Amino acid sequence: MMETKSCSTVQVAEIVGISPDTLYRWIREKKFHVPPVESVGRLRVRLWTKEEIDQVLKYKAEHYGEKPSQARKITKAKSK
């Protein structure tokens, strides 16, 4: 059975709860398999399956927010 591709990259970012810029950076850095760019009319888009979205969710759960924020670094430095 062929999978239905239905979500754009911007929609995937909304579903996952990250900014589109973050998702585009992860795509550039090849953090997970991404769907190929397809032509839809005159637009060129990536159309994501549920399984591909699940890969992004898994990556986010395992890696997103690992680094301390800049605000926490500044607060720690001031308290020393």
N, CA, C and O atoms as a Tripos MOL2 file, in Angstrom:
@<TRIPOS>MOLECULE
protein
  320   319    80     0     0
PROTEIN
NO_CHARGES

@<TRIPOS>ATOM
      1 N           0.8400   -1.1840    0.0000 N.3       1 MET1
      2 CA          0.0000    0.0000    0.0000 C.3       1 MET1
      3 C           0.8860    1.2470    0.0000 C.2       1 MET1
      4 O           1.8400    1.3310    0.7720 O.2       1 MET1
      5 N           0.5780    2.1900   -0.8430 N.am      2 MET2
      6 CA          1.3740    3.4100   -0.9520 C.3       2 MET2
      7 C           0.9710    4.3980    0.1370 C.2       2 MET2
      8 O          -0.2140    4.5750    0.4190 O.2       2 MET2
      9 N           1.9720    5.0430    0.7480 N.am      3 GLU3
     10 CA          1.6990    6.0150    1.8090 C.3       3 GLU3
     11 C           1.2100    7.3290    1.2120 C.2       3 GLU3
     12 O           1.6450    7.7350    0.1340 O.2       3 GLU3
     13 N           0.3100    7.9790    1.9180 N.am      4 THR4
     14 CA         -0.1720    9.2750    1.4960 C.3       4 THR4
     15 C           0.7350   10.3500    2.0670 C.2       4 THR4
     16 O           0.9630   10.4030    3.2760 O.2       4 THR4
     17 N           1.2470   11.2000    1.2050 N.am      5 LYS5
     18 CA          2.0700   12.3230    1.6460 C.3       5 LYS5
     19 C           1.1650   13.5380    1.6970 C.2       5 LYS5
     20 O           0.5110   13.8820    0.7130 O.2       5 LYS5
     21 N           1.1310   14.1900    2.8630 N.am      6 SER6
     22 CA          0.1400   15.2460    2.9780 C.3       6 SER6
     23 C           0.6030   16.5200    3.6710 C.2       6 SER6
     24 O          -0.1010   17.5260    3.5910 O.2       6 SER6
     25 N           1.7290   16.5320    4.3360 N.am      7 CYS7
     26 CA          2.1230   17.7210    5.0970 C.3       7 CYS7
     27 C           3.3340   18.3960    4.4730 C.2       7 CYS7
     28 O           4.2800   17.7320    4.0490 O.2       7 CYS7
     29 N           3.2940   19.7230    4.4230 N.am      8 SER8
     30 CA          4.4450   20.4920    3.9530 C.3       8 SER8
     31 C           5.4490   20.6290    5.0950 C.2       8 SER8
     32 O           5.1570   20.2670    6.2350 O.2       8 SER8
     33 N           6.6190   21.1460    4.7850 N.am      9 THR9
     34 CA          7.6530   21.3350    5.7980 C.3       9 THR9
     35 C           7.1910   22.3040    6.8850 C.2       9 THR9
     36 O           7.4340   22.0650    8.0680 O.2       9 THR9
     37 N           6.5340   23.3830    6.5010 N.am     10 VAL10
     38 CA          6.0380   24.3500    7.4880 C.3      10 VAL10
     39 C           4.9830   23.6900    8.3850 C.2      10 VAL10
     40 O           4.9700   23.9210    9.5940 O.2      10 VAL10
     41 N           4.1080   22.8790    7.8050 N.am     11 GLN11
     42 CA          3.1040   22.1840    8.6080 C.3      11 GLN11
     43 C           3.7580   21.2080    9.5750 C.2      11 GLN11
     44 O           3.3140   21.0770   10.7160 O.2      11 GLN11
     45 N           4.8100   20.5200    9.1330 N.am     12 VAL12
     46 CA          5.5260   19.5840   10.0140 C.3      12 VAL12
     47 C           6.1250   20.3480   11.1930 C.2      12 VAL12
     48 O           6.0500   19.8840   12.3310 O.2      12 VAL12
     49 N           6.7150   21.5020   10.9340 N.am     13 ALA13
     50 CA          7.2810   22.3050   12.0250 C.3      13 ALA13
     51 C           6.2020   22.6520   13.0450 C.2      13 ALA13
     52 O           6.4420   22.5830   14.2500 O.2      13 ALA13
     53 N           5.0140   23.0250   12.5700 N.am     14 GLU14
     54 CA          3.9090   23.3400   13.4810 C.3      14 GLU14
     55 C           3.5010   22.1110   14.2850 C.2      14 GLU14
     56 O           3.2820   22.2080   15.4920 O.2      14 GLU14
     57 N           3.3970   20.9720   13.6360 N.am     15 ILE15
     58 CA          3.0020   19.7250   14.3020 C.3      15 ILE15
     59 C           4.0100   19.3610   15.3910 C.2      15 ILE15
     60 O           3.6340   18.9790   16.4990 O.2      15 ILE15
     61 N           5.2920   19.4850   15.0560 N.am     16 VAL16
     62 CA          6.3650   19.0900   15.9730 C.3      16 VAL16
     63 C           6.5570   20.1140   17.0910 C.2      16 VAL16
     64 O           7.0510   19.7750   18.1660 O.2      16 VAL16
     65 N           6.1680   21.3640   16.8410 N.am     17 GLY17
     66 CA          6.3050   22.3980   17.8630 C.3      17 GLY17
     67 C           7.6370   23.1110   17.8290 C.2      17 GLY17
     68 O           8.1600   23.5240   18.8640 O.2      17 GLY17
     69 N           8.1880   23.2550   16.6230 N.am     18 ILE18
     70 CA          9.4400   23.9870   16.4410 C.3      18 ILE18
     71 C           9.2280   25.0310   15.3460 C.2      18 ILE18
     72 O           8.2210   25.0000   14.6390 O.2      18 ILE18
     73 N          10.1620   25.9370   15.2120 N.am     19 SER19
     74 CA         10.0410   26.9360   14.1530 C.3      19 SER19
     75 C          10.4260   26.2960   12.8120 C.2      19 SER19
     76 O          11.2050   25.3440   12.7780 O.2      19 SER19
     77 N           9.8820   26.8190   11.7190 N.am     20 PRO20
     78 CA         10.3020   26.3240   10.4060 C.3      20 PRO20
     79 C          11.8140   26.4760   10.2010 C.2      20 PRO20
     80 O          12.4410   25.6230    9.5730 O.2      20 PRO20
     81 N          12.4000   27.5570   10.7270 N.am     21 ASP21
     82 CA         13.8520   27.7510   10.5970 C.3      21 ASP21
     83 C          14.6310   26.6040   11.2390 C.2      21 ASP21
     84 O          15.6290   26.1410   10.6870 O.2      21 ASP21
     85 N          14.1730   26.1480   12.4010 N.am     22 THR22
     86 CA         14.8320   25.0280   13.0770 C.3      22 THR22
     87 C          14.7300   23.7700   12.2310 C.2      22 THR22
     88 O          15.7170   23.0550   12.0600 O.2      22 THR22
     89 N          13.5400   23.4940   11.6990 N.am     23 LEU23
     90 CA         13.3660   22.3000   10.8700 C.3      23 LEU23
     91 C          14.2260   22.3910    9.6090 C.2      23 LEU23
     92 O          14.8490   21.4020    9.2220 O.2      23 LEU23
     93 N          14.2720   23.5490    8.9670 N.am     24 TYR24
     94 CA         15.1200   23.6970    7.7760 C.3      24 TYR24
     95 C          16.5950   23.4830    8.1240 C.2      24 TYR24
     96 O          17.3350   22.8990    7.3320 O.2      24 TYR24
     97 N          17.0300   23.9500    9.3000 N.am     25 ARG25
     98 CA         18.4200   23.7340    9.7230 C.3      25 ARG25
     99 C          18.6890   22.2460    9.9130 C.2      25 ARG25
    100 O          19.7190   21.7400    9.4690 O.2      25 ARG25
    101 N          17.7650   21.5400   10.5720 N.am     26 TRP26
    102 CA         17.9360   20.1040   10.7650 C.3      26 TRP26
    103 C          17.9890   19.3830    9.4230 C.2      26 TRP26
    104 O          18.7530   18.4320    9.2610 O.2      26 TRP26
    105 N          17.1870   19.8250    8.4650 N.am     27 ILE27
    106 CA         17.2100   19.2150    7.1280 C.3      27 ILE27
    107 C          18.5810   19.4360    6.4960 C.2      27 ILE27
    108 O          19.1820   18.4970    5.9750 O.2      27 ILE27
    109 N          19.0810   20.6780    6.5400 N.am     28 ARG28
    110 CA         20.4130   20.9870    5.9890 C.3      28 ARG28
    111 C          21.5030   20.1470    6.6560 C.2      28 ARG28
    112 O          22.4420   19.7010    5.9960 O.2      28 ARG28
    113 N          21.3730   19.9370    7.9580 N.am     29 GLU29
    114 CA         22.3790   19.1840    8.7190 C.3      29 GLU29
    115 C          22.1700   17.6750    8.6250 C.2      29 GLU29
    116 O          22.9310   16.9040    9.2100 O.2      29 GLU29
    117 N          21.1370   17.2510    7.8890 N.am     30 LYS30
    118 CA         20.8490   15.8250    7.6340 C.3      30 LYS30
    119 C          20.6980   15.0420    8.9330 C.2      30 LYS30
    120 O          21.3240   13.9990    9.1170 O.2      30 LYS30
    121 N          19.8650   15.5550    9.8260 N.am     31 LYS31
    122 CA         19.6460   14.9090   11.1230 C.3      31 LYS31
    123 C          18.7700   13.6650   11.0130 C.2      31 LYS31
    124 O          18.7710   12.8370   11.9230 O.2      31 LYS31
    125 N          18.0260   13.5160    9.9250 N.am     32 PHE32
    126 CA         17.1290   12.3800    9.7010 C.3      32 PHE32
    127 C          16.8080   12.3360    8.2180 C.2      32 PHE32
    128 O          17.1080   13.2740    7.4790 O.2      32 PHE32
    129 N          16.1990   11.2460    7.7890 N.am     33 HIS33
    130 CA         15.7870   11.1170    6.3830 C.3      33 HIS33
    131 C          14.7060   12.1440    6.0880 C.2      33 HIS33
    132 O          13.7640   12.3000    6.8660 O.2      33 HIS33
    133 N          14.8370   12.8410    4.9760 N.am     34 VAL34
    134 CA         13.8120   13.8050    4.5730 C.3      34 VAL34
    135 C          13.2600   13.4130    3.2110 C.2      34 VAL34
    136 O          13.9680   12.8330    2.3880 O.2      34 VAL34
    137 N          11.9970   13.7310    2.9800 N.am     35 PRO35
    138 CA         11.4280   13.4060    1.6700 C.3      35 PRO35
    139 C          12.0500   14.2880    0.5860 C.2      35 PRO35
    140 O          12.5010   15.3990    0.8640 O.2      35 PRO35
    141 N          12.0710   13.7910   -0.6330 N.am     36 PRO36
    142 CA         12.6290   14.5990   -1.7240 C.3      36 PRO36
    143 C          11.7320   15.7890   -2.0490 C.2      36 PRO36
    144 O          10.5430   15.7910   -1.7310 O.2      36 PRO36
    145 N          12.3080   16.7810   -2.6760 N.am     37 VAL37
    146 CA         11.5370   17.9320   -3.1330 C.3      37 VAL37
    147 C          10.7290   17.4840   -4.3530 C.2      37 VAL37
    148 O          11.2620   16.8650   -5.2750 O.2      37 VAL37
    149 N           9.4450   17.8060   -4.3400 N.am     38 GLU38
    150 CA          8.5610   17.4530   -5.4440 C.3      38 GLU38
    151 C           7.9240   18.7130   -6.0090 C.2      38 GLU38
    152 O           7.7800   19.7150   -5.3090 O.2      38 GLU38
    153 N           7.5480   18.6550   -7.2690 N.am     39 SER39
    154 CA          6.8380   19.7700   -7.8850 C.3      39 SER39
    155 C           5.3420   19.5480   -7.7510 C.2      39 SER39
    156 O           4.8140   18.4980   -8.1180 O.2      39 SER39
    157 N           4.6750   20.5580   -7.2170 N.am     40 VAL40
    158 CA          3.2200   20.5470   -7.1100 C.3      40 VAL40
    159 C           2.7710   21.8110   -7.8330 C.2      40 VAL40
    160 O           2.8310   22.9130   -7.2860 O.2      40 VAL40
    161 N           2.3260   21.6320   -9.0590 N.am     41 GLY41
    162 CA          2.0560   22.8000   -9.8850 C.3      41 GLY41
    163 C           3.3670   23.5120  -10.1390 C.2      41 GLY41
    164 O           4.3160   22.9150  -10.6470 O.2      41 GLY41
    165 N           3.4240   24.7890   -9.7870 N.am     42 ARG42
    166 CA          4.6690   25.5520   -9.9400 C.3      42 ARG42
    167 C           5.4830   25.5960   -8.6610 C.2      42 ARG42
    168 O           6.5760   26.1620   -8.6410 O.2      42 ARG42
    169 N           4.9700   25.0140   -7.6050 N.am     43 LEU43
    170 CA          5.6780   25.0120   -6.3210 C.3      43 LEU43
    171 C           6.5730   23.7950   -6.2050 C.2      43 LEU43
    172 O           6.2740   22.7280   -6.7410 O.2      43 LEU43
    173 N           7.6800   23.9730   -5.4930 N.am     44 ARG44
    174 CA          8.5530   22.8420   -5.1690 C.3      44 ARG44
    175 C           8.5100   22.6760   -3.6580 C.2      44 ARG44
    176 O           8.9220   23.5690   -2.9180 O.2      44 ARG44
    177 N           8.0160   21.5450   -3.2060 N.am     45 VAL45
    178 CA          7.8140   21.3080   -1.7750 C.3      45 VAL45
    179 C           8.2640   19.9020   -1.3970 C.2      45 VAL45
    180 O           8.4190   19.0230   -2.2450 O.2      45 VAL45
    181 N           8.4670   19.7220   -0.1020 N.am     46 ARG46
    182 CA          8.6550   18.3770    0.4510 C.3      46 ARG46
    183 C           7.3080   17.9650    1.0260 C.2      46 ARG46
    184 O           6.6950   18.7210    1.7800 O.2      46 ARG46
    185 N           6.8540   16.7930    0.6820 N.am     47 LEU47
    186 CA          5.5970   16.2880    1.2290 C.3      47 LEU47
    187 C           5.9400   15.1400    2.1720 C.2      47 LEU47
    188 O           6.5270   14.1390    1.7600 O.2      47 LEU47
    189 N           5.5710   15.2950    3.4320 N.am     48 TRP48
    190 CA          5.9830   14.4010    4.5100 C.3      48 TRP48
    191 C           4.9080   13.3700    4.8220 C.2      48 TRP48
    192 O           3.7200   13.6900    4.8500 O.2      48 TRP48
    193 N           5.3320   12.1250    5.0580 N.am     49 THR49
    194 CA          4.4330   11.0640    5.5270 C.3      49 THR49
    195 C           4.4050   11.0800    7.0500 C.2      49 THR49
    196 O           5.2250   11.7440    7.6840 O.2      49 THR49
    197 N           3.4770   10.3620    7.6240 N.am     50 LYS50
    198 CA          3.4000   10.2440    9.0850 C.3      50 LYS50
    199 C           4.6910    9.6510    9.6420 C.2      50 LYS50
    200 O           5.1810   10.1030   10.6780 O.2      50 LYS50
    201 N           5.2400    8.6590    8.9780 N.am     51 GLU51
    202 CA          6.4710    8.0230    9.4390 C.3      51 GLU51
    203 C           7.6410    9.0090    9.4370 C.2      51 GLU51
    204 O           8.4640    9.0030   10.3520 O.2      51 GLU51
    205 N           7.7090    9.8470    8.4140 N.am     52 GLU52
    206 CA          8.7790   10.8450    8.3520 C.3      52 GLU52
    207 C           8.6000   11.9040    9.4490 C.2      52 GLU52
    208 O           9.5780   12.3720   10.0310 O.2      52 GLU52
    209 N           7.3630   12.2710    9.7190 N.am     53 ILE53
    210 CA          7.0820   13.2100   10.8090 C.3      53 ILE53
    211 C           7.4660   12.5790   12.1470 C.2      53 ILE53
    212 O           7.9980   13.2560   13.0260 O.2      53 ILE53
    213 N           7.1970   11.2930   12.2970 N.am     54 ASP54
    214 CA          7.5780   10.5890   13.5260 C.3      54 ASP54
    215 C           9.0880   10.6220   13.7390 C.2      54 ASP54
    216 O           9.5460   10.7080   14.8780 O.2      54 ASP54
    217 N           9.8790   10.5550   12.6470 N.am     55 GLN55
    218 CA         11.3440   10.6500   12.7630 C.3      55 GLN55
    219 C          11.7480   12.0120   13.3190 C.2      55 GLN55
    220 O          12.6550   12.1070   14.1450 O.2      55 GLN55
    221 N          11.0710   13.0650   12.8630 N.am     56 VAL56
    222 CA         11.3740   14.4100   13.3520 C.3      56 VAL56
    223 C          11.0040   14.5150   14.8290 C.2      56 VAL56
    224 O          11.7630   15.0730   15.6200 O.2      56 VAL56
    225 N           9.8420   13.9810   15.2020 N.am     57 LEU57
    226 CA          9.4220   13.9940   16.6120 C.3      57 LEU57
    227 C          10.4260   13.2480   17.4840 C.2      57 LEU57
    228 O          10.7580   13.6990   18.5800 O.2      57 LEU57
    229 N          10.9040   12.1170   17.0010 N.am     58 LYS58
    230 CA         11.8860   11.3300   17.7570 C.3      58 LYS58
    231 C          13.1890   12.1160   17.9120 C.2      58 LYS58
    232 O          13.7630   12.1530   19.0010 O.2      58 LYS58
    233 N          13.6570   12.7410   16.8330 N.am     59 TYR59
    234 CA         14.8810   13.5290   16.9130 C.3      59 TYR59
    235 C          14.7140   14.6660   17.9130 C.2      59 TYR59
    236 O          15.6040   14.9200   18.7240 O.2      59 TYR59
    237 N          13.5830   15.3470   17.8540 N.am     60 LYS60
    238 CA         13.3390   16.4580   18.7760 C.3      60 LYS60
    239 C          13.3700   15.9610   20.2240 C.2      60 LYS60
    240 O          13.9890   16.5910   21.0810 O.2      60 LYS60
    241 N          12.7090   14.8420   20.4960 N.am     61 ALA61
    242 CA         12.6610   14.3090   21.8580 C.3      61 ALA61
    243 C          14.0580   13.9470   22.3750 C.2      61 ALA61
    244 O          14.3490   14.1030   23.5610 O.2      61 ALA61
    245 N          14.9080   13.4670   21.4780 N.am     62 GLU62
    246 CA         16.2390   13.0200   21.8910 C.3      62 GLU62
    247 C          17.2860   14.1440   21.9260 C.2      62 GLU62
    248 O          18.2620   14.0420   22.6690 O.2      62 GLU62
    249 N          17.1010   15.2110   21.1380 N.am     63 HIS63
    250 CA         18.1710   16.1940   20.9860 C.3      63 HIS63
    251 C          17.7900   17.6450   21.2160 C.2      63 HIS63
    252 O          18.6640   18.4560   21.5230 O.2      63 HIS63
    253 N          16.5500   17.9970   21.0840 N.am     64 TYR64
    254 CA         16.1680   19.4120   21.1300 C.3      64 TYR64
    255 C          16.2400   19.9320   22.5540 C.2      64 TYR64
    256 O          15.7310   19.2970   23.4770 O.2      64 TYR64
    257 N          16.8620   21.0710   22.7350 N.am     65 GLY65
    258 CA         16.9460   21.6720   24.0560 C.3      65 GLY65
    259 C          18.0550   21.1100   24.9190 C.2      65 GLY65
    260 O          18.0490   21.3050   26.1350 O.2      65 GLY65
    261 N          19.0270   20.4030   24.3030 N.am     66 GLU66
    262 CA         20.1360   19.8510   25.0770 C.3      66 GLU66
    263 C          21.0380   20.9300   25.6620 C.2      66 GLU66
    264 O          21.5130   20.8050   26.7910 O.2      66 GLU66
    265 N          21.2690   21.9780   24.9000 N.am     67 LYS67
    266 CA         22.2220   23.0030   25.3140 C.3      67 LYS67
    267 C          21.5420   23.9900   26.2590 C.2      67 LYS67
    268 O          20.3860   24.3530   26.0450 O.2      67 LYS67
    269 N          22.2480   24.4250   27.2960 N.am     68 PRO68
    270 CA         21.6510   25.4340   28.1750 C.3      68 PRO68
    271 C          21.4340   26.7250   27.4000 C.2      68 PRO68
    272 O          22.2350   27.0850   26.5380 O.2      68 PRO68
    273 N          20.3690   27.4010   27.7050 N.am     69 SER69
    274 CA         20.0820   28.6470   26.9900 C.3      69 SER69
    275 C          21.0870   29.7190   27.3850 C.2      69 SER69
    276 O          21.7420   29.6170   28.4220 O.2      69 SER69
    277 N          21.2020   30.7250   26.5670 N.am     70 GLN70
    278 CA         22.1210   31.8260   26.8470 C.3      70 GLN70
    279 C          21.7370   32.5190   28.1510 C.2      70 GLN70
    280 O          22.6160   32.9300   28.9090 O.2      70 GLN70
    281 N          20.4460   32.6550   28.4230 N.am     71 ALA71
    282 CA         19.9880   33.3150   29.6520 C.3      71 ALA71
    283 C          20.4730   32.5530   30.8860 C.2      71 ALA71
    284 O          20.8940   33.1690   31.8650 O.2      71 ALA71
    285 N          20.4200   31.2420   30.8500 N.am     72 ARG72
    286 CA         20.8990   30.4570   31.9980 C.3      72 ARG72
    287 C          22.4010   30.6100   32.1810 C.2      72 ARG72
    288 O          22.8840   30.6610   33.3120 O.2      72 ARG72
    289 N          23.1440   30.6840   31.0810 N.am     73 LYS73
    290 CA         24.5950   30.8620   31.1760 C.3      73 LYS73
    291 C          24.9270   32.1960   31.8480 C.2      73 LYS73
    292 O          25.8140   32.2590   32.6990 O.2      73 LYS73
    293 N          24.2180   33.2560   31.4670 N.am     74 ILE74
    294 CA         24.4560   34.5800   32.0270 C.3      74 ILE74
    295 C          24.1090   34.5990   33.5110 C.2      74 ILE74
    296 O          24.8570   35.1560   34.3150 O.2      74 ILE74
    297 N          22.9880   33.9990   33.8790 N.am     75 THR75
    298 CA         22.5550   33.9510   35.2690 C.3      75 THR75
    299 C          23.5830   33.2130   36.1340 C.2      75 THR75
    300 O          23.9240   33.6680   37.2250 O.2      75 THR75
    301 N          24.0760   32.0670   35.6360 N.am     76 LYS76
    302 CA         25.0770   31.3080   36.3780 C.3      76 LYS76
    303 C          26.3590   32.1120   36.5470 C.2      76 LYS76
    304 O          26.9650   32.0970   37.6190 O.2      76 LYS76
    305 N          26.7760   32.8150   35.4960 N.am     77 ALA77
    306 CA         28.0140   33.5980   35.5580 C.3      77 ALA77
    307 C          27.8910   34.7250   36.5830 C.2      77 ALA77
    308 O          28.8540   35.0050   37.2970 O.2      77 ALA77
    309 N          26.7420   35.3730   36.6740 N.am     78 LYS78
    310 CA         26.5270   36.4820   37.6110 C.3      78 LYS78
    311 C          26.4920   35.9860   39.0580 C.2      78 LYS78
    312 O          26.9350   36.6890   39.9660 O.2      78 LYS78
    313 N          25.9680   34.7790   39.2730 N.am     79 SER79
    314 CA         25.8260   34.2720   40.6350 C.3      79 SER79
    315 C          27.1520   33.7850   41.2250 C.2      79 SER79
    316 O          27.2260   33.5510   42.4310 O.2      79 SER79
    317 N          28.1790   33.6280   40.4270 N.am     80 LYS80
    318 CA         29.4780   33.1450   40.9170 C.3      80 LYS80
    319 C          30.2960   34.2430   41.5100 C.2      80 LYS80
    320 O          31.4140   34.0030   41.9670 O.2      80 LYS80
@<TRIPOS>BOND
     1     1     2 1
     2     2     3 1
     3     3     4 2
     4     3     5 am
     5     5     6 1
     6     6     7 1
     7     7     8 2
     8     7     9 am
     9     9    10 1
    10    10    11 1
    11    11    12 2
    12    11    13 am
    13    13    14 1
    14    14    15 1
    15    15    16 2
    16    15    17 am
    17    17    18 1
    18    18    19 1
    19    19    20 2
    20    19    21 am
    21    21    22 1
    22    22    23 1
    23    23    24 2
    24    23    25 am
    25    25    26 1
    26    26    27 1
    27    27    28 2
    28    27    29 am
    29    29    30 1
    30    30    31 1
    31    31    32 2
    32    31    33 am
    33    33    34 1
    34    34    35 1
    35    35    36 2
    36    35    37 am
    37    37    38 1
    38    38    39 1
    39    39    40 2
    40    39    41 am
    41    41    42 1
    42    42    43 1
    43    43    44 2
    44    43    45 am
    45    45    46 1
    46    46    47 1
    47    47    48 2
    48    47    49 am
    49    49    50 1
    50    50    51 1
    51    51    52 2
    52    51    53 am
    53    53    54 1
    54    54    55 1
    55    55    56 2
    56    55    57 am
    57    57    58 1
    58    58    59 1
    59    59    60 2
    60    59    61 am
    61    61    62 1
    62    62    63 1
    63    63    64 2
    64    63    65 am
    65    65    66 1
    66    66    67 1
    67    67    68 2
    68    67    69 am
    69    69    70 1
    70    70    71 1
    71    71    72 2
    72    71    73 am
    73    73    74 1
    74    74    75 1
    75    75    76 2
    76    75    77 am
    77    77    78 1
    78    78    79 1
    79    79    80 2
    80    79    81 am
    81    81    82 1
    82    82    83 1
    83    83    84 2
    84    83    85 am
    85    85    86 1
    86    86    87 1
    87    87    88 2
    88    87    89 am
    89    89    90 1
    90    90    91 1
    91    91    92 2
    92    91    93 am
    93    93    94 1
    94    94    95 1
    95    95    96 2
    96    95    97 am
    97    97    98 1
    98    98    99 1
    99    99   100 2
   100    99   101 am
   101   101   102 1
   102   102   103 1
   103   103   104 2
   104   103   105 am
   105   105   106 1
   106   106   107 1
   107   107   108 2
   108   107   109 am
   109   109   110 1
   110   110   111 1
   111   111   112 2
   112   111   113 am
   113   113   114 1
   114   114   115 1
   115   115   116 2
   116   115   117 am
   117   117   118 1
   118   118   119 1
   119   119   120 2
   120   119   121 am
   121   121   122 1
   122   122   123 1
   123   123   124 2
   124   123   125 am
   125   125   126 1
   126   126   127 1
   127   127   128 2
   128   127   129 am
   129   129   130 1
   130   130   131 1
   131   131   132 2
   132   131   133 am
   133   133   134 1
   134   134   135 1
   135   135   136 2
   136   135   137 am
   137   137   138 1
   138   138   139 1
   139   139   140 2
   140   139   141 am
   141   141   142 1
   142   142   143 1
   143   143   144 2
   144   143   145 am
   145   145   146 1
   146   146   147 1
   147   147   148 2
   148   147   149 am
   149   149   150 1
   150   150   151 1
   151   151   152 2
   152   151   153 am
   153   153   154 1
   154   154   155 1
   155   155   156 2
   156   155   157 am
   157   157   158 1
   158   158   159 1
   159   159   160 2
   160   159   161 am
   161   161   162 1
   162   162   163 1
   163   163   164 2
   164   163   165 am
   165   165   166 1
   166   166   167 1
   167   167   168 2
   168   167   169 am
   169   169   170 1
   170   170   171 1
   171   171   172 2
   172   171   173 am
   173   173   174 1
   174   174   175 1
   175   175   176 2
   176   175   177 am
   177   177   178 1
   178   178   179 1
   179   179   180 2
   180   179   181 am
   181   181   182 1
   182   182   183 1
   183   183   184 2
   184   183   185 am
   185   185   186 1
   186   186   187 1
   187   187   188 2
   188   187   189 am
   189   189   190 1
   190   190   191 1
   191   191   192 2
   192   191   193 am
   193   193   194 1
   194   194   195 1
   195   195   196 2
   196   195   197 am
   197   197   198 1
   198   198   199 1
   199   199   200 2
   200   199   201 am
   201   201   202 1
   202   202   203 1
   203   203   204 2
   204   203   205 am
   205   205   206 1
   206   206   207 1
   207   207   208 2
   208   207   209 am
   209   209   210 1
   210   210   211 1
   211   211   212 2
   212   211   213 am
   213   213   214 1
   214   214   215 1
   215   215   216 2
   216   215   217 am
   217   217   218 1
   218   218   219 1
   219   219   220 2
   220   219   221 am
   221   221   222 1
   222   222   223 1
   223   223   224 2
   224   223   225 am
   225   225   226 1
   226   226   227 1
   227   227   228 2
   228   227   229 am
   229   229   230 1
   230   230   231 1
   231   231   232 2
   232   231   233 am
   233   233   234 1
   234   234   235 1
   235   235   236 2
   236   235   237 am
   237   237   238 1
   238   238   239 1
   239   239   240 2
   240   239   241 am
   241   241   242 1
   242   242   243 1
   243   243   244 2
   244   243   245 am
   245   245   246 1
   246   246   247 1
   247   247   248 2
   248   247   249 am
   249   249   250 1
   250   250   251 1
   251   251   252 2
   252   251   253 am
   253   253   254 1
   254   254   255 1
   255   255   256 2
   256   255   257 am
   257   257   258 1
   258   258   259 1
   259   259   260 2
   260   259   261 am
   261   261   262 1
   262   262   263 1
   263   263   264 2
   264   263   265 am
   265   265   266 1
   266   266   267 1
   267   267   268 2
   268   267   269 am
   269   269   270 1
   270   270   271 1
   271   271   272 2
   272   271   273 am
   273   273   274 1
   274   274   275 1
   275   275   276 2
   276   275   277 am
   277   277   278 1
   278   278   279 1
   279   279   280 2
   280   279   281 am
   281   281   282 1
   282   282   283 1
   283   283   284 2
   284   283   285 am
   285   285   286 1
   286   286   287 1
   287   287   288 2
   288   287   289 am
   289   289   290 1
   290   290   291 1
   291   291   292 2
   292   291   293 am
   293   293   294 1
   294   294   295 1
   295   295   296 2
   296   295   297 am
   297   297   298 1
   298   298   299 1
   299   299   300 2
   300   299   301 am
   301   301   302 1
   302   302   303 1
   303   303   304 2
   304   303   305 am
   305   305   306 1
   306   306   307 1
   307   307   308 2
   308   307   309 am
   309   309   310 1
   310   310   311 1
   311   311   312 2
   312   311   313 am
   313   313   314 1
   314   314   315 1
   315   315   316 2
   316   315   317 am
   317   317   318 1
   318   318   319 1
   319   319   320 2
@<TRIPOS>SUBSTRUCTURE
     1 MET1         2 RESIDUE 1 A MET
     2 MET2         6 RESIDUE 1 A MET
     3 GLU3        10 RESIDUE 1 A GLU
     4 THR4        14 RESIDUE 1 A THR
     5 LYS5        18 RESIDUE 1 A LYS
     6 SER6        22 RESIDUE 1 A SER
     7 CYS7        26 RESIDUE 1 A CYS
     8 SER8        30 RESIDUE 1 A SER
     9 THR9        34 RESIDUE 1 A THR
    10 VAL10       38 RESIDUE 1 A VAL
    11 GLN11       42 RESIDUE 1 A GLN
    12 VAL12       46 RESIDUE 1 A VAL
    13 ALA13       50 RESIDUE 1 A ALA
    14 GLU14       54 RESIDUE 1 A GLU
    15 ILE15       58 RESIDUE 1 A ILE
    16 VAL16       62 RESIDUE 1 A VAL
    17 GLY17       66 RESIDUE 1 A GLY
    18 ILE18       70 RESIDUE 1 A ILE
    19 SER19       74 RESIDUE 1 A SER
    20 PRO20       78 RESIDUE 1 A PRO
    21 ASP21       82 RESIDUE 1 A ASP
    22 THR22       86 RESIDUE 1 A THR
    23 LEU23       90 RESIDUE 1 A LEU
    24 TYR24       94 RESIDUE 1 A TYR
    25 ARG25       98 RESIDUE 1 A ARG
    26 TRP26      102 RESIDUE 1 A TRP
    27 ILE27      106 RESIDUE 1 A ILE
    28 ARG28      110 RESIDUE 1 A ARG
    29 GLU29      114 RESIDUE 1 A GLU
    30 LYS30      118 RESIDUE 1 A LYS
    31 LYS31      122 RESIDUE 1 A LYS
    32 PHE32      126 RESIDUE 1 A PHE
    33 HIS33      130 RESIDUE 1 A HIS
    34 VAL34      134 RESIDUE 1 A VAL
    35 PRO35      138 RESIDUE 1 A PRO
    36 PRO36      142 RESIDUE 1 A PRO
    37 VAL37      146 RESIDUE 1 A VAL
    38 GLU38      150 RESIDUE 1 A GLU
    39 SER39      154 RESIDUE 1 A SER
    40 VAL40      158 RESIDUE 1 A VAL
    41 GLY41      162 RESIDUE 1 A GLY
    42 ARG42      166 RESIDUE 1 A ARG
    43 LEU43      170 RESIDUE 1 A LEU
    44 ARG44      174 RESIDUE 1 A ARG
    45 VAL45      178 RESIDUE 1 A VAL
    46 ARG46      182 RESIDUE 1 A ARG
    47 LEU47      186 RESIDUE 1 A LEU
    48 TRP48      190 RESIDUE 1 A TRP
    49 THR49      194 RESIDUE 1 A THR
    50 LYS50      198 RESIDUE 1 A LYS
    51 GLU51      202 RESIDUE 1 A GLU
    52 GLU52      206 RESIDUE 1 A GLU
    53 ILE53      210 RESIDUE 1 A ILE
    54 ASP54      214 RESIDUE 1 A ASP
    55 GLN55      218 RESIDUE 1 A GLN
    56 VAL56      222 RESIDUE 1 A VAL
    57 LEU57      226 RESIDUE 1 A LEU
    58 LYS58      230 RESIDUE 1 A LYS
    59 TYR59      234 RESIDUE 1 A TYR
    60 LYS60      238 RESIDUE 1 A LYS
    61 ALA61      242 RESIDUE 1 A ALA
    62 GLU62      246 RESIDUE 1 A GLU
    63 HIS63      250 RESIDUE 1 A HIS
    64 TYR64      254 RESIDUE 1 A TYR
    65 GLY65      258 RESIDUE 1 A GLY
    66 GLU66      262 RESIDUE 1 A GLU
    67 LYS67      266 RESIDUE 1 A LYS
    68 PRO68      270 RESIDUE 1 A PRO
    69 SER69      274 RESIDUE 1 A SER
    70 GLN70      278 RESIDUE 1 A GLN
    71 ALA71      282 RESIDUE 1 A ALA
    72 ARG72      286 RESIDUE 1 A ARG
    73 LYS73      290 RESIDUE 1 A LYS
    74 ILE74      294 RESIDUE 1 A ILE
    75 THR75      298 RESIDUE 1 A THR
    76 LYS76      302 RESIDUE 1 A LYS
    77 ALA77      306 RESIDUE 1 A ALA
    78 LYS78      310 RESIDUE 1 A LYS
    79 SER79      314 RESIDUE 1 A SER
    80 LYS80      318 RESIDUE 1 A LYS
